Amino acid sequence: MLQTLPDGFTAVITGAGGGIGQAMVHRLLESERPGRVVAVSRHIAEHDDPRFEHLAADVTTQQGRHALGETLDGAPVHLLFNAIGLLHDKYRAISPEKRLEDLDAETLATLFQVNAITPILLIQTLADSIKGRHPVMIASLSARVGSIEDNRLGGWYGYRASKAAHNMFLRTAAIELFRYNRQAIVLSLHPGTTDTGLSRPFQDRVPDGKLFTPAFVAERLLDVMNDRRPEESGSFWDWAGEPIPF
C-alpha cells in the first residue's frame, strides 16, 4: 500500500463520512503501514483502532479548515485524500442542469465552493505539513465529466465546470508544491460510478457491472496512487489507472 510513503505515515481523509471516504479509512486501517489516520467529517465517528482520530468539522467552512490546521499543527502529512463532492441536494434544490434555462447563480456558487474551492483551500490549510523533504500524496476526487476534452453530451453545467476548476486548481498547486517538496504528488482521481448517495438518483442509467462498491473503489484508487511518481504530479486518472484528458 502506497509504497512511496514511509512506514507509520500520517493520513488525513476529508469527507470521511461519505461512502468512498469511509471505505478509504477502513482500508487504510486494515494495513499496518499507517501510523495515524485522521478522519474528518461533519458527524462524529468512532473506530476502535488506536491510530484512528476523528475530527468533527465541516471543512467547506473557514472554521472547519482552521480546526483541521490546529489538529495537525504543522506535523508532516504524507497522505491527504479528499472525498468531498456535491452533485445534488434536495434540501437546497440542487440538481444537475439539463438546459441553460436551469442555471442559477446561487447553485453554481455552491457547487464551486464544495467541488473546487474547498479542495484547494484544504491544501492551503495543510501547506506547512506538506512542505519539506518527506514523501506526500495528495489525491482529490474529481469526475470524468470534468474533462473539457471529453465533454460530448453537454448538460450538468455546474458539476462539470466545478470539477474542471478542481482539476485546474490541483494542477496549479502541483507546480507550486514541487518547489517546496520534490516528493509531493498531486492527483485528480475519477472513482467511476460508485454506490453512494451522490450517484443514487442516476444509478438506473449505469450499465451492468459499472456500479462499484465503495470498498472496490478505495482499493482501486490506492492502486492507482501507488503507481504514480513525482513526475506525474498534477495529472488526472480514472479508477482503472487510465489517464483522463483535461
Order of alpha helices (4+ residues) and beta strands (2+ residues): beta-alpha-beta-beta-alpha-beta-alpha-alpha-alpha-beta-alpha-beta-alpha-beta
